[in-house]
Amino acid sequence: MTTCWFRLFEFRDLLAEHVLFSVGMMLISGYYLGRACALIRLPEITGYIFAGLLLGDSVLGIVPAPMSASMAVVTEVALGLIALTIGSEFALTRLRLMGKEVVLVTILQLIGVFGAVTFALLLVRVPLPFALLLGAIATASSPAVTVAIVQSLRAQGRFVEFLYGVVALLDAGCVILFGIVFAVAAGMLGLTGPEISGLTLFGRALGEVVYSLGLGFLAGLLIHAAVRRRYLTSELLLLTLGIALLFTGVAITLHLSPLLINMTAGAVLVNLSPRHHRLFRALEPLTPPLYALFFVLAGCEMQLAVLGRPELLLVGGTYVVVRNLAKYGTVYAGCMLVRAPRPVTRNLGFCMLPQAGVALGLVLMIQASPVVAGGMTAEQLEVTEMMVNVILLSVLVNQILGPPLAKRAVLAGSGMEL
């Protein structure tokens, strides 16, 4: 019997060496588990995540960690298209109607979540610099979940416009806040020498935002110039996708934000000509397989082993509970303050709960930063490793519980039947 299992594992490892086998397994398992979740009125995204959890190292090991890492390009392409879609909602006519409201709700959410999570982690004896960093990361949400749910439901109206506005501004605000906090925390830990000051670190973070916005504006202008006299869907698709991927690659190479670049490009396009909505319709057929692979990959990266450490469960549980309560509470308070419609006020906060790529990217950036790696003590490095596991735990919980809550919120907020 042991020999039989050993040969079965050998055969699994042999097949898993080829990326096409892994992609096929991810699409098929994602489809069937997505359909199963739809039958019990859960979003298909939840099924995709469960499929990834099942295929990853935590269970079957069909998609091992090295294979998952080698398919990072799928995540980058999916996030680029998601950001382009969000940017298309920033028509100036809409922004004039609710721009101030979206900004106020986003700022209140950033400050409230950051303060609540930082204070709660201090109570469970997390050192102040690390509590500040986790507090900043807690402000991030998952625009991928938002867009996927809205598109699958074909939801429209004021709620969706408000939702897209908050999600887009939240990403930019989170990057800026994290840059400030990282500079402060590095100084508190004694990691910034005379050649790398806290002000320099903040300047780099702010520069990342400014350069990303500038490149996004340029990308939007180039797409507009390339497609304004094109009418065939194939031409629109080739040119738009080509330029978007080109600038996404530039962003990743230069350590800028692909999300901000593509959001800005989408906003530029929709404001240059209302006819550019045809671009986004041309991209729609690409989204189902890309979204499926994106969320299955997210599930593959989850590690159930993080649930076995009591001290991690205390810190991680505190982080998850306080973050989610603060997310909903601050969004609710912000909507009340700006007198948003009641469906928006009651439901918008639930759409902020999912947490994935942005949060993971920020915490892994801390871990990989030469400033951190070169100056931390062994004890500080151990706390940094705990931070990574806390974010992994948060992603595990919020990517499973968040999508069903977000789906119900979009249905209720848009006036659709539950």
C-alpha positions in Angstrom: 0.0 0.0 0.0 2.9 2.4 0.9 4.5 1.7 -2.5 1.3 2.4 -4.3 1.0 5.8 -2.5 4.6 6.6 -3.2 4.2 5.9 -7.0 1.0 8.0 -7.0 2.9 10.9 -5.5 5.8 10.4 -8.0 3.2 10.5 -10.9 1.7 13.7 -9.4 5.1 15.4 -9.2 5.9 14.4 -12.7 2.7 15.9 -14.1 3.1 19.0 -12.0 6.4 19.8 -13.6 4.6 21.2 -16.7 2.8 24.5 -16.3 0.1 23.5 -18.8 -1.0 20.6 -16.6 -1.3 22.9 -13.6 -3.2 25.5 -15.6 -5.6 22.9 -16.8 -6.2 21.5 -13.4 -6.7 25.1 -12.0 -9.3 26.0 -14.6 -11.3 22.7 -14.4 -11.3 22.5 -10.6 -12.0 26.3 -10.4 -15.0 25.9 -12.7 -16.6 23.0 -10.9 -16.1 24.3 -7.4 -17.2 27.8 -8.6 -20.4 26.2 -9.9 -20.9 24.3 -6.6 -20.6 27.5 -4.6 -23.1 29.2 -7.0 -25.6 26.5 -6.2 -25.5 27.4 -2.5 -25.6 31.1 -3.4 -22.0 31.9 -2.7 -19.9 33.8 -5.3 -17.9 31.8 -7.7 -14.8 33.5 -6.4 -15.1 31.5 -3.2 -15.1 28.3 -5.2 -11.9 29.4 -7.1 -10.2 30.1 -3.8 -11.2 26.7 -2.4 -9.9 25.1 -5.6 -6.5 26.7 -5.1 -6.4 25.7 -1.4 -7.2 22.1 -2.5 -4.5 22.1 -5.3 -1.8 23.8 -3.3 0.8 22.5 -0.9 -1.5 22.5 2.0 -3.6 19.6 0.6 -2.9 17.8 -2.7 0.3 19.6 -3.8 -0.7 19.4 -7.5 0.3 23.1 -7.8 3.5 23.3 -5.7 4.8 26.7 -4.5 7.5 27.0 -7.2 4.9 26.4 -9.9 2.6 29.0 -8.3 5.4 31.5 -8.3 6.3 30.8 -11.9 2.7 31.8 -12.9 3.0 35.3 -11.4 2.5 36.7 -14.8 -1.2 35.6 -14.6 -1.7 37.7 -11.5 0.0 40.7 -13.1 -2.1 40.5 -16.2 -5.4 40.0 -14.3 -4.6 42.9 -11.9 -3.8 45.2 -14.9 -7.2 44.5 -16.5 -9.0 44.8 -13.2 -7.4 48.2 -12.6 -8.2 49.3 -16.2 -11.9 48.5 -15.5 -12.0 50.4 -12.3 -10.4 53.4 -13.9 -13.1 53.4 -16.6 -15.6 54.4 -13.8 -13.9 57.7 -13.2 -15.8 59.8 -15.7 -15.6 63.5 -14.7 -19.3 63.9 -14.8 -19.6 61.2 -12.1 -16.7 62.6 -10.1 -18.3 66.0 -9.9 -21.4 64.5 -8.4 -19.7 62.5 -5.7 -16.0 63.2 -5.7 -15.9 64.9 -2.2 -18.0 62.1 -0.7 -15.7 59.4 -2.0 -12.6 61.2 -0.8 -14.0 61.8 2.7 -15.2 58.2 3.1 -11.7 56.9 2.0 -9.8 59.2 4.3 -11.9 58.3 7.3 -11.5 54.6 6.5 -7.7 55.0 6.2 -7.3 56.9 9.4 -9.8 54.8 11.4 -8.6 51.4 10.3 -4.9 52.3 10.8 -5.5 53.7 14.3 -7.8 50.9 15.5 -5.5 48.0 14.3 -2.3 49.6 15.6 -3.9 50.2 19.0 -5.3 46.7 19.2 -2.0 45.1 18.3 -0.2 47.2 21.0 -2.6 45.7 23.5 -1.5 42.1 22.6 2.2 43.2 23.0 3.2 43.6 19.3 6.2 46.1 19.3 5.2 49.6 18.2 7.1 49.7 14.8 5.5 46.4 13.7 2.1 47.4 15.0 2.3 50.6 12.9 3.3 48.6 9.8 0.5 46.1 10.2 -2.0 48.9 10.9 -1.0 50.5 7.5 -1.3 47.2 5.7 -4.7 46.6 7.2 -6.1 49.6 5.2 -5.7 47.7 2.0 -8.6 45.9 0.4 -9.0 43.7 -2.7 -10.1 45.5 -5.9 -10.0 42.1 -7.7 -12.8 40.7 -5.6 -14.8 43.9 -6.0 -14.6 44.0 -9.8 -15.2 40.3 -10.3 -18.3 40.3 -8.2 -19.8 43.4 -9.8 -19.1 42.1 -13.3 -20.5 38.6 -12.5 -23.7 40.2 -11.2 -23.8 42.9 -13.9 -24.6 45.4 -11.2 -24.9 49.1 -12.0 -26.0 52.3 -10.4 -24.8 54.7 -7.7 -23.7 52.0 -5.3 -21.3 50.5 -7.9 -20.0 54.0 -8.8 -19.4 54.8 -5.1 -17.8 51.4 -4.6 -15.3 51.7 -7.5 -14.4 55.2 -6.4 -13.6 54.2 -2.8 -11.6 51.1 -3.9 -9.5 53.1 -6.4 -8.7 55.9 -4.0 -8.1 53.4 -1.2 -5.3 51.8 -3.1 -3.5 55.1 -3.7 -4.1 56.1 -0.1 -2.8 52.8 1.3 0.5 53.1 -0.8 1.0 56.7 0.5 0.2 55.8 4.1 2.5 52.7 4.0 5.3 54.8 2.7 5.0 57.3 5.6 4.7 54.5 8.2 7.6 52.5 6.7 9.9 55.5 6.9 8.8 56.1 10.6 9.1 52.4 11.6 12.5 52.1 9.9 13.8 55.1 11.9 12.3 53.7 15.2 14.1 50.4 14.6 17.4 52.1 13.9 17.5 50.9 10.3 18.0 54.2 8.6 21.6 55.3 8.5 22.9 58.7 7.5 22.7 57.7 3.8 19.1 56.5 4.0 16.9 58.8 6.1 13.3 58.4 6.9 12.5 61.5 4.7 14.2 59.7 1.8 12.1 56.6 2.2 8.9 58.8 2.3 10.1 60.7 -0.8 10.5 57.4 -2.6 7.0 56.2 -1.7 5.5 59.6 -2.8 7.6 59.4 -6.0 6.2 56.0 -6.7 2.6 57.4 -6.7 3.5 60.4 -8.8 5.4 58.5 -11.4 2.7 55.8 -11.6 0.0 58.5 -12.2 2.2 60.1 -14.9 2.8 56.8 -16.7 -0.9 55.9 -16.5 -1.8 59.3 -18.1 0.7 58.6 -20.9 -0.7 55.0 -21.4 -4.2 56.4 -21.7 -3.1 58.9 -24.3 -1.3 56.2 -26.3 -4.3 53.8 -26.3 -6.6 56.7 -27.3 -4.3 57.6 -30.2 -3.9 54.0 -31.3 -7.6 53.0 -31.3 -9.7 56.2 -32.0 -9.9 55.4 -35.7 -10.2 51.6 -35.3 -13.5 49.8 -35.5 -12.8 46.1 -35.6 -13.0 44.4 -32.2 -9.8 42.4 -32.9 -7.9 45.7 -33.6 -9.3 47.3 -30.4 -8.4 44.2 -28.4 -4.8 43.8 -29.7 -3.8 47.5 -29.4 -5.5 48.1 -26.0 -4.1 44.9 -24.4 -0.7 45.4 -26.0 -0.2 48.9 -24.6 -1.7 48.0 -21.2 0.6 45.0 -20.8 3.6 47.1 -22.0 3.0 49.7 -19.3 2.3 47.0 -16.7 5.7 45.4 -17.5 7.4 48.9 -17.2 5.7 49.4 -13.8 6.9 46.1 -12.4 10.4 46.6 -13.7 10.7 50.1 -12.3 9.0 49.1 -9.0 6.0 51.3 -9.6 2.3 50.5 -9.1 0.6 48.6 -12.0 -2.7 49.2 -10.3 -2.3 53.0 -10.2 -1.0 53.1 -13.8 -3.8 51.1 -15.3 -6.5 52.9 -13.2 -5.2 56.2 -14.5 -5.1 54.9 -18.1 -8.8 53.8 -17.8 -9.8 57.1 -16.3 -8.0 59.0 -19.1 -9.7 56.9 -21.8 -13.2 57.2 -20.5 -12.9 61.0 -20.2 -11.3 61.5 -23.7 -14.2 59.9 -25.5 -17.4 58.1 -24.4 -16.9 55.8 -27.4 -14.0 54.1 -25.5 -16.5 52.0 -23.6 -16.2 49.7 -26.6 -12.6 49.0 -25.5 -13.8 47.6 -22.2 -16.5 45.5 -23.9 -13.8 44.1 -26.2 -11.8 43.0 -23.1 -14.7 41.2 -21.4 -14.3 37.8 -23.0 -10.8 37.6 -21.6 -11.8 38.1 -18.0 -13.4 34.8 -17.0 -10.4 32.5 -17.4 -8.0 35.2 -16.1 -10.1 35.9 -13.0 -10.4 32.1 -12.4 -6.7 31.6 -12.6 -6.0 34.7 -10.4 -8.2 33.5 -7.5 -7.1 29.9 -7.8 -3.5 31.0 -7.5 -4.4 33.1 -4.5 -5.8 30.0 -2.9 -2.7 28.0 -3.8 -0.6 30.5 -1.8 -2.6 30.0 1.4 -0.9 27.9 4.1 -3.1 26.0 6.6 0.0 25.4 8.7 -0.2 29.0 10.0 -3.2 28.0 12.0 -1.2 25.8 14.3 0.7 28.4 16.4 -1.1 29.8 19.5 0.8 33.1 19.6 0.1 33.7 15.9 -3.6 33.0 16.3 -3.8 35.6 19.1 -2.1 38.3 17.0 -3.7 37.2 13.7 -7.1 36.9 15.3 -6.9 40.3 16.8 -5.7 41.8 13.5 -8.6 40.2 11.5 -11.4 41.0 13.9 -10.4 44.6 14.6 -9.6 45.3 11.0 -13.0 44.0 9.8 -14.9 45.8 12.5 -13.0 49.0 11.8 -13.5 48.7 8.0 -17.2 48.4 8.3 -17.5 51.0 11.1 -15.5 53.7 9.5 -17.1 53.3 6.1 -20.6 53.4 7.8 -19.6 56.5 9.7 -18.2 58.2 6.6 -21.3 57.5 4.6 -23.4 58.9 7.4 -21.2 62.0 7.4 -21.6 62.7 3.7 -25.3 61.7 3.8 -24.9 58.9 1.3 -28.1 56.9 0.3 -29.1 54.4 2.9 -28.3 51.3 0.7 -24.8 52.6 0.2 -24.4 53.4 3.9 -25.5 50.0 5.1 -23.7 47.8 2.6 -20.5 49.5 1.3 -18.4 48.5 4.3 -18.9 44.8 3.6 -17.2 45.2 0.2 -14.0 46.5 1.9 -13.4 43.2 3.9 -11.6 41.0 1.3 -7.8 41.4 1.5 -5.3 39.8 -0.9 -2.6 41.0 -3.4 -1.9 44.5 -2.2 -1.5 43.4 1.5 0.7 40.5 0.6 2.8 42.7 -1.7 3.4 45.3 1.0 4.4 42.8 3.7 6.7 40.9 1.4 8.2 44.2 0.4 9.1 44.8 4.0 10.7 41.3 4.2 12.7 41.8 1.0 13.8 45.3 1.6 17.6 45.7 1.8 17.1 48.3 4.5 15.3 45.7 6.6 17.4 42.7 5.8 20.7 44.5 6.3 20.0 45.9 9.8 17.5 43.9 11.8 18.4 41.8 14.8 17.4 38.1 15.0 14.5 39.0 17.2 13.3 41.7 14.8 13.5 39.3 11.9 11.4 36.8 13.8 8.7 39.4 14.4 8.9 40.3 10.6 8.3 36.6 9.8 5.3 36.7 12.2 3.9 39.7 10.3 4.0 37.7 7.0 2.1 34.9 8.7 -0.5 37.3 10.2 -1.2 38.7 6.7 -1.4 35.2 5.3 -4.0 34.3 8.0 -5.9 37.5 7.2 -5.9 36.6 3.5 -7.1 33.1 4.3 -10.0 34.3 6.4 -11.1 37.3 4.4 -10.8 35.7 1.0 -13.2 32.9 2.2 -15.6 35.0 4.2 -15.3 38.3 2.4 -16.6 37.4 -1.1 -20.0 36.0 0.1 -20.5 39.2 2.3 -19.4 41.4 -0.6 -21.8 39.7 -3.0 -24.8 40.2 -0.7 -23.7 43.8 -0.2 -23.6 44.5 -3.9 -27.0 42.9 -4.4 -28.6 44.9 -1.6 -26.8 48.1 -2.3 -27.7 48.0 -6.0 -31.4 47.2 -5.3 -31.1 43.7 -6.8 -32.8 40.6 -5.4 -30.9 38.6 -2.8 
